[in-house]
Amino acid sequence: MSISEKLTLGPGETLRVDGSHSKGFMGEADVTNYSVLDASGNVVGTVEHIEHTAVKGFRVTNLVTQKDSQGKVLTSANW
């Protein structure tokens, strides 16, 4: 499943990957940060996607949080 399906993107808005890193006891959480760009290429928000793999049982869960340029949460979804 694509994270774009969980986001509230306006017409012409796209995502740009800004960076990623791992966190947690054994690096079980992969965090990817995105910028939301409007049609002109201006940054109008941010997205953080966390993919967590449980050490015990290897169950994978995802969390995506979209914020506008003022830091207000627009979308938050788990799957």
TAQUI-V723398 format. One record per pair of residues at least 12 apart in sequence whose C-alpha atoms are under 6 Angstrom apart, sorted by the first residue. I is the first residue (numbers start at 0). GAP is how many residues later the second one is. Records with the same first field share a line. If there is no record, write none. Layout:
BEGIN
I->GAP, GAP
END
This chain:
BEGIN
11->27
12->24, 25, 26
13->22, 23
14->20, 21
15->18, 19
16->17
17->15, 16
18->13, 14
19->12
27->24, 25
28->22, 23
29->20, 21
30->18, 19
31->16, 17
32->14, 15
33->12, 13
43->25
44->22, 23, 24
45->20, 21
46->18, 19
47->16, 17
48->14, 15
49->12, 13
60->18
61->16, 17
62->14, 15
63->12, 13
END
